[in-house]
């Protein structure tokens, strides 16, 4: 007995609000579907609240089978057709491949949902959301052995759904055969796009997607709290059912994509993968392989930015005669690097200069699609092997900094990539010879690249000029170091002329301030002076010049023509610009002159000390010394000892003579006066007589024996003014007149209380 017959037994017990639609269907359904339609409504009502029983066409066919020999497949086809008609008239609601009976209230809400207006873009947005989250992921595909990352854009039915990209995936949703054929035809010639025709076996997929969007929109717009309790319950069930539908839609869309067909440029693309994201990667990989035709130049080698410094170093060390296969990475780089070199050459031929940024852009797009690190590796390889040059702000990139510089994205647009200038190999070789001979650089110190070589020479020339300048300043006391000024000037000139000049005219024989002149200066001036100043003879010369300067005041007192000749010879050598070559001769002259001078100084010192002792003896013999106190005598002795001590250390003859003159003319009288002042004064009256004279008493009234004695002031004979009787003494009378005048001066001094020391 079929399941719908159970309804007839309980129909009277069912509420009219529940079976009203069945009664209505019996009256309104067309004759062609009425019988099966009513039976289906009865079954759906009976199982409406049976959990876990999916009311699919297949399960409904089982419940309605009433004969063993009937055509069950034909019955199932009829069931599907009738269910579709019932859905149109809102007797039932389809959720995926299941159907639910609708009561009056449910039918009203279902009709409201179907009548909800939505923008068609909402359906596309939901499809895009599911495609991106469940099918496409990050919308990047790893291609080739390098796992190069390619980002692609998404179009749905030809409408762009993402930011602009270099390659595209166009998803076709239509199940119409003509629409699908048109999409394939439109893809012809669009080499940047691969088309995915979603599997069309799920005919209701997009109807269900549209219904989901309508239901979601209806639920968002409806104020649930303002509805009746029954409607609130129905709306709640609708919300839950819609969430289940969304989960189901995600699965169905993934399946449609996984079973879809790829077409490229009008032809079908065979994809072997079955997992959906793997299929997407394989299909897009076909697009990349056919669109980026030069990607294969990389040869399957993977590069990282961190490899750049090593790549540059390896390229710089690679020798032309190295056997093939010695460096696998470098061998694989040769082919793509040659392509980059050709691009730089083409730009130069057009009067353009490539930049790192322009090369990265060019090789990141069609027909290359190279990864960022791969293009940098090619540039680094070419730079390391000196096939290209890199300059930033007009300055060549230093090899030690090139890897870091290439990776600085902010500077890539300013880094110019050019072909190296071609220089005369002979001149390059001559510059190497100059660097060896003048700067002392070895082959290991010199770069192989001509420009780098010139830069190295420039740097070392500047360092050499600075070193010579410092040496000149430290030894400014030597006049001959002025000869370094010309050499320093020429070195500075050469270091400031730039690489082109160093690699060109610098090594020509006729060039002013060129290599030949510098080498001559090195041999004739720089090396001899530097060797002298850094050697022991510079100390000998410094000592000799210092002695000559300090002893100049003594030379005039050295007797004999030999001393004068020695001094003249030493002076000439001291002023000789080549004295650093004649140090031994200068030392001999200084030694001989020193010997003669020292002997004269010693004789002069002996005489000076003798004069001191003579004056000491005269003081001892004086009455002033004999009558002086012991303290005064001791003080005089100390003074004379100090004079003698100072005399021992006076280096100059004229100073000794001045000291003797000072002693004789000033110190000697002062000492005599000091001794006299210390002697006891004689008494002024006889014993027993009054000590104080009366007011009327004068010196004339006091006997001479009782008058007080005033000590005379000692003066040097030289202090007595010499009279000026005539400008010259020519006759005996002139002499007599002069002596009479001198005598009067001497007597006057004595009468004035002076004691004249002879």
KOLMARMAR-842137 format. One line per 8 residues: their letters; for each residue x, y, z of C-alpha. Coordinates in steps of 0.5 Angstrom, whole numbers. Example, Ala and Ser with C-alpha at 12.3 -4.5 7.8 and 13.67 -1.06 7.14 Angstrom:
BEGIN
AS> 25/-9/16 | 27/-2/14
This chain:
BEGIN
XXXXXXXX> 0/0/0 | 3/7/-2 | 5/12/4 | 0/17/1 | -6/12/3 | -5/14/11 | -7/21/10 | -14/19/8
XXXXXXXX> -15/15/14 | -13/21/19 | -15/27/14 | -21/29/19 | -16/29/25 | -12/34/21 | -13/42/22 | -16/45/17
XXXXXXXX> -10/50/17 | -5/45/15 | -9/41/10 | -12/47/7 | -7/47/1 | -8/40/-1 | -16/41/-1 | -14/47/-5
XXXXXXXX> -10/43/-10 | -15/38/-11 | -19/44/-14 | -14/48/-18 | -9/43/-20 | -9/42/-28 | -11/35/-30 | -4/33/-32
XXXXXXXX> -1/33/-25 | -7/33/-21 | -7/26/-19 | 1/26/-17 | 1/33/-15 | -4/31/-9 | -1/25/-7 | 6/28/-7
XXXXXXXX> 3/34/-2 | 0/29/2 | 6/25/3 | 10/31/4 | 5/33/10 | 5/27/13 | 13/27/14 | 14/34/15
XXXXXXXX> 16/34/22 | 20/27/21 | 27/29/23 | 32/26/19 | 28/24/13 | 30/28/7 | 24/29/2 | 28/28/-4
XXXXXXXX> 25/26/-11 | 28/19/-10 | 25/18/-3 | 18/20/-5 | 18/15/-11 | 20/10/-6 | 14/12/-1 | 9/13/-7
XXXXXXXX> 11/6/-11 | 4/2/-11 | 6/-4/-16 | 12/-9/-16 | 12/-8/-24 | 11/-1/-25 | 17/3/-28 | 20/7/-22
XXXXXXXX> 25/11/-26 | 19/14/-30 | 15/15/-24 | 21/19/-21 | 22/23/-27 | 14/25/-26 | 15/26/-19 | 21/31/-21
XXXXXXXX> 17/35/-26 | 11/35/-21 | 15/38/-16 | 17/43/-20 | 10/45/-22 | 8/45/-15 | 14/50/-13 | 12/55/-18
XXXXXXXX> 5/55/-15 | 8/55/-8 | 5/49/-5 | 12/47/-3 | 19/49/-2 | 25/47/-5 | 31/47/-1 | 37/44/-5
XXXXXXXX> 34/37/-7 | 29/36/-2 | 22/39/-2 | 18/41/4 | 10/42/5 | 8/49/6 | 2/51/10 | -2/57/9
XXXXXXXX> 3/62/13 | 9/58/10 | 6/59/3 | 5/67/5 | 12/68/7 | 15/64/2 | 11/68/-3 | 14/74/0
XXXXXXXX> 21/72/0 | 20/70/-8 | 17/77/-9 | 23/80/-5 | 27/85/-10 | 35/84/-10 | 40/87/-15 | 43/81/-19
XXXXXXXX> 50/83/-17 | 48/81/-10 | 48/74/-13 | 55/75/-16 | 58/77/-9 | 55/71/-6 | 58/67/-11 | 65/71/-11
XXXXXXXX> 65/70/-4 | 64/62/-4 | 69/62/-10 | 75/66/-6 | 74/62/1 | 73/55/-2 | 76/55/-9 | 81/60/-10
XXXXXXXX> 84/62/-4 | 89/67/-4 | 88/68/-11 | 96/66/-13 | 99/60/-16 | 105/57/-15 | 108/56/-22 | 114/52/-24
XXXXXXXX> 120/49/-20 | 121/55/-17 | 114/56/-14 | 114/63/-17 | 108/66/-14 | 103/69/-20 | 97/73/-17 | 91/73/-22
XXXXXXXX> 85/77/-22 | 77/74/-22 | 72/75/-27 | 65/72/-27 | 61/72/-34 | 66/77/-36 | 65/82/-31 | 71/84/-27
XXXXXXXX> 71/82/-20 | 78/84/-17 | 83/89/-18 | 87/89/-24 | 92/84/-25 | 96/81/-31 | 93/74/-32 | 85/73/-31
XXXXXXXX> 81/67/-29 | 74/68/-32 | 68/63/-29 | 62/62/-33 | 56/60/-29 | 51/59/-35 | 48/53/-36 | 46/55/-43
XXXXXXXX> 50/51/-48 | 50/57/-53 | 52/62/-47 | 58/57/-46 | 60/57/-53 | 60/64/-53 | 64/65/-47 | 69/60/-51
XXXXXXXX> 69/64/-57 | 70/70/-53 | 76/67/-50 | 79/67/-57 | 85/72/-57 | 85/73/-50 | 92/70/-48 | 92/73/-41
XXXXXXXX> 85/69/-39 | 83/62/-38 | 76/60/-38 | 73/56/-33 | 66/53/-35 | 62/51/-28 | 59/44/-29 | 52/45/-31
XXXXXXXX> 49/38/-28 | 47/42/-22 | 41/45/-26 | 38/49/-20 | 45/51/-17 | 44/58/-19 | 36/58/-17 | 38/56/-10
XXXXXXXX> 43/61/-10 | 38/67/-12 | 33/64/-7 | 39/64/-1 | 40/71/-3 | 33/73/-3 | 31/69/4 | 37/73/7
XXXXXXXX> 35/80/4 | 28/78/7 | 30/76/14 | 35/82/14 | 29/87/12 | 23/84/17 | 22/86/24 | 21/79/27
XXXXXXXX> 18/82/33 | 13/85/30 | 10/78/27 | 5/74/30 | 8/68/34 | 6/63/28 | 10/67/23 | 16/68/28
XXXXXXXX> 17/61/29 | 16/60/21 | 21/66/20 | 26/63/25 | 26/56/21 | 27/60/15 | 33/63/18 | 36/56/20
XXXXXXXX> 34/53/14 | 37/58/10 | 44/57/14 | 44/50/12 | 42/52/5 | 49/56/5 | 53/51/7 | 50/46/2
XXXXXXXX> 51/51/-3 | 58/52/-2 | 59/45/-3 | 55/45/-9 | 59/51/-12 | 66/47/-10 | 63/41/-14 | 61/45/-20
XXXXXXXX> 68/48/-20 | 72/42/-19 | 68/38/-25 | 68/44/-29 | 72/45/-36 | 78/49/-37 | 78/53/-44 | 84/57/-46
XXXXXXXX> 84/61/-53 | 78/57/-56 | 81/50/-54 | 80/46/-48 | 85/45/-43 | 86/38/-40 | 87/38/-32 | 88/31/-29
XXXXXXXX> 88/34/-22 | 81/32/-18 | 82/36/-12 | 79/43/-13 | 84/48/-11 | 89/43/-15 | 85/44/-21 | 85/51/-21
XXXXXXXX> 93/51/-20 | 94/46/-26 | 89/50/-30 | 92/57/-28 | 99/54/-29 | 97/52/-36 | 95/59/-37 | 102/62/-35
XXXXXXXX> 106/57/-39 | 103/59/-45 | 102/66/-44 | 109/67/-41 | 113/64/-46 | 120/66/-44 | 119/64/-37 | 122/57/-38
XXXXXXXX> 129/61/-39 | 130/61/-32 | 131/53/-33 | 128/51/-27 | 133/54/-22 | 130/58/-16 | 133/64/-13 | 132/68/-7
XXXXXXXX> 134/75/-5 | 139/73/0 | 143/69/-5 | 145/76/-9 | 151/77/-5 | 154/70/-7 | 152/71/-14 | 155/77/-15
XXXXXXXX> 162/74/-12 | 161/68/-16 | 160/72/-22 | 166/76/-21 | 171/70/-19 | 169/66/-25 | 174/65/-30 | 173/65/-38
XXXXXXXX> 177/58/-38 | 173/55/-33 | 170/48/-35 | 163/48/-36 | 159/45/-30 | 163/47/-25 | 158/52/-23 | 151/49/-24
XXXXXXXX> 147/56/-21 | 152/60/-25 | 151/56/-32 | 144/56/-31 | 144/64/-30 | 148/65/-36 | 142/64/-41 | 137/69/-37
XXXXXXXX> 142/74/-36 | 144/74/-43 | 137/76/-45 | 137/82/-39 | 144/84/-43 | 140/84/-49 | 135/88/-46 | 140/93/-43
XXXXXXXX> 144/93/-50 | 137/95/-54 | 135/101/-49 | 142/103/-50 | 142/103/-58 | 135/107/-57 | 139/112/-53 | 135/110/-47
XXXXXXXX> 138/108/-40 | 135/102/-37 | 134/102/-29 | 133/96/-24 | 126/98/-23 | 125/98/-31 | 128/91/-32 | 124/89/-26
XXXXXXXX> 118/91/-29 | 119/89/-36 | 121/82/-33 | 116/81/-29 | 111/82/-34 | 109/78/-41 | 113/74/-44 | 117/73/-38
XXXXXXXX> 113/73/-31 | 120/72/-28 | 120/72/-20 | 123/79/-17 | 129/75/-14 | 130/72/-21 | 131/78/-25 | 135/81/-19
XXXXXXXX> 140/75/-20 | 141/76/-27 | 142/83/-26 | 147/81/-20 | 150/76/-25 | 152/81/-30 | 154/86/-26 | 159/81/-22
XXXXXXXX> 162/79/-29 | 163/86/-31 | 158/86/-37 | 154/92/-34 | 155/98/-29 | 150/100/-24 | 150/108/-22 | 146/111/-17
XXXXXXXX> 146/119/-17 | 152/119/-22 | 157/115/-17 | 158/108/-19 | 156/102/-14 | 161/99/-10 | 162/92/-11 | 161/91/-3
XXXXXXXX> 155/94/-3 | 151/92/-10 | 147/87/-7 | 144/91/-1 | 143/97/-6 | 140/92/-11 | 135/90/-6 | 133/97/-4
XXXXXXXX> 126/98/-7 | 126/106/-6 | 132/107/-10 | 131/102/-15 | 128/107/-20 | 134/111/-19 | 140/106/-20 | 142/106/-28
XXXXXXXX> 144/100/-31 | 148/101/-37 | 154/97/-41 | 161/98/-39 | 165/103/-43 | 170/100/-47 | 177/102/-46 | 184/101/-49
XXXXXXXX> 187/95/-46 | 194/97/-47 | 192/103/-42 | 189/99/-37 | 195/95/-37 | 199/101/-36 | 195/104/-31 | 196/97/-27
XXXXXXXX> 203/98/-28 | 203/105/-25 | 199/102/-19 | 204/97/-18 | 210/102/-19 | 207/108/-15 | 202/106/-10 | 205/99/-9
XXXXXXXX> 199/95/-10 | 199/88/-12 | 195/84/-17 | 191/81/-11 | 189/88/-9 | 187/91/-16 | 180/89/-19 | 179/86/-26
XXXXXXXX> 174/91/-28 | 177/97/-31 | 173/102/-28 | 174/99/-21 | 181/99/-22 | 181/107/-24 | 177/108/-17 | 182/104/-13
XXXXXXXX> 187/108/-16 | 184/114/-15 | 182/112/-8 | 190/110/-6 | 192/117/-10 | 188/121/-5 | 191/117/1 | 198/118/-2
XXXXXXXX> 197/125/-2 | 194/126/5 | 200/122/8 | 205/126/4 | 201/132/7 | 202/130/14 | 209/128/13 | 210/135/11
XXXXXXXX> 207/138/16 | 210/134/22 | 217/136/19 | 216/143/17 | 223/145/21 | 226/142/15 | 226/147/9 | 227/141/4
XXXXXXXX> 220/138/5 | 218/144/1 | 220/140/-5 | 214/135/-3 | 209/141/-5 | 209/140/-12 | 209/132/-12 | 202/133/-7
XXXXXXXX> 200/138/-12 | 201/133/-18 | 198/127/-14 | 192/131/-12 | 191/133/-20 | 191/126/-22 | 186/124/-17 | 181/129/-18
XXXXXXXX> 181/128/-26 | 176/122/-26 | 176/115/-28 | 176/116/-36 | 182/120/-35 | 186/115/-31 | 184/110/-36 | 186/114/-42
XXXXXXXX> 191/120/-43 | 194/119/-36 | 199/114/-38 | 201/117/-44 | 208/120/-44 | 207/127/-46 | 201/128/-41 | 202/133/-36
XXXXXXXX> 201/131/-29 | 201/124/-32 | 204/117/-30 | 211/118/-32 | 211/125/-28 | 209/122/-22 | 214/116/-23 | 219/121/-24
XXXXXXXX> 217/125/-18 | 217/118/-14 | 224/116/-16 | 227/123/-15 | 223/126/-9 | 218/122/-6 | 222/116/-4 | 228/119/-2
XXXXXXXX> 225/124/2 | 220/119/5 | 226/114/7 | 230/120/10 | 225/122/14 | 223/115/17 | 230/114/18 | 235/115/23
XXXXXXXX> 239/120/19 | 233/125/20 | 235/125/27 | 242/127/26 | 240/132/21 | 235/135/26 | 240/135/32 | 245/139/27
XXXXXXXX> 241/144/25 | 239/145/32 | 246/146/35 | 248/150/29 | 242/155/30 | 243/155/38 | 251/156/37 | 250/162/32
XXXXXXXX> 252/167/37 | 259/163/39 | 261/163/32 | 264/170/32 | 268/169/38 | 271/163/35 | 278/165/32 | 281/162/26
XXXXXXXX> 280/162/19 | 278/154/20 | 272/156/24 | 269/161/19 | 270/156/13 | 267/150/17 | 261/155/19 | 260/157/12
XXXXXXXX> 260/150/10 | 255/148/15 | 251/154/13 | 251/152/6 | 249/145/7 | 243/147/12 | 240/151/6 | 242/146/1
XXXXXXXX> 235/143/-2 | 239/136/-3 | 241/136/4 | 237/130/6 | 242/127/1 | 248/130/4 | 247/128/11 | 254/125/13
XXXXXXXX> 258/131/10 | 253/136/14 | 255/132/20 | 262/132/19 | 262/139/18 | 258/140/25 | 262/136/29 | 269/140/27
XXXXXXXX> 265/146/28 | 262/144/35 | 269/142/37 | 272/148/35 | 267/152/38 | 267/148/45 | 274/149/46 | 273/157/45
XXXXXXXX> 267/156/50 | 271/153/55 | 277/157/54 | 272/163/55 | 269/160/61 | 276/159/65 | 278/166/64 | 271/168/66
XXXXXXXX> 272/164/73 | 279/167/73 | 276/174/73 | 271/172/79 | 277/169/83 | 281/175/82 | 275/180/84 | 274/175/90
XXXXXXXX> 282/176/92 | 281/183/91 | 275/183/96 | 279/179/101 | 285/184/101 | 280/190/102 | 280/194/109 | 272/193/108
XXXXXXXX> 272/186/108 | 277/185/114 | 273/190/118 | 266/187/116 | 262/182/120 | 262/175/119 | 255/175/117 | 257/180/111
XXXXXXXX> 263/176/109 | 259/170/109 | 254/173/105 | 259/176/100 | 262/169/99 | 255/166/97 | 254/172/92 | 261/170/89
XXXXXXXX> 260/163/89 | 253/164/86 | 256/168/80 | 262/162/79 | 256/157/79 | 252/161/74 | 258/162/70 | 259/154/69
XXXXXXXX> 253/154/65 | 252/160/61 | 253/157/54 | 254/163/50 | 261/167/50 | 258/174/50 | 254/172/56 | 260/170/60
XXXXXXXX> 263/177/58 | 257/181/60 | 257/177/67 | 264/179/68 | 263/186/66 | 257/186/71 | 261/183/76 | 267/188/75
XXXXXXXX> 263/194/74 | 257/193/79 | 257/187/83 | 264/188/86 | 263/196/88 | 256/193/91 | 259/188/95 | 265/193/98
XXXXXXXX> 259/198/100 | 255/192/103 | 262/190/107 | 263/197/109 | 256/198/112 | 257/192/116 | 263/195/120 | 263/198/127
XXXXXXXX> 262/205/127 | 268/209/130 | 267/213/137 | 265/220/136 | 268/223/143 | 274/222/148 | 272/218/154 | 270/221/160
XXXXXXXX> 267/227/156 | 260/229/155 | 257/225/149 | 253/231/146 | 256/237/144 | 252/244/146 | 248/247/141 | 253/252/139
XXXXXXXX> 259/247/138 | 260/245/131 | 264/240/127 | 270/245/127 | 270/246/134 | 271/238/135 | 278/235/135 | 279/231/129
XXXXXXXX> 280/225/133 | 274/225/136 | 270/227/130 | 265/221/127 | 267/218/120 | 263/217/115 | 264/211/110 | 266/212/103
XXXXXXXX> 261/209/97 | 265/204/93 | 264/205/85 | 268/202/79 | 273/206/76 | 269/205/69 | 263/209/72 | 267/216/73
XXXXXXXX> 265/220/67 | 270/221/62 | 271/228/60 | 270/230/53 | 276/235/51 | 276/234/44 | 274/229/39 | 281/226/38
XXXXXXXX> 288/227/42 | 293/229/37 | 298/233/41 | 302/232/48 | 298/238/50 | 291/235/48 | 294/229/52 | 295/233/58
XXXXXXXX> 289/237/58 | 285/231/57 | 289/228/63 | 288/234/67 | 280/234/66 | 280/226/68 | 284/228/74 | 279/233/76
XXXXXXXX> 273/228/75 | 277/223/79 | 278/228/85 | 271/231/85 | 268/224/86 | 273/222/92 | 271/229/95 | 264/227/94
XXXXXX> 265/221/98 | 266/216/93 | 272/210/93 | 274/209/86 | 275/201/85 | 281/200/80
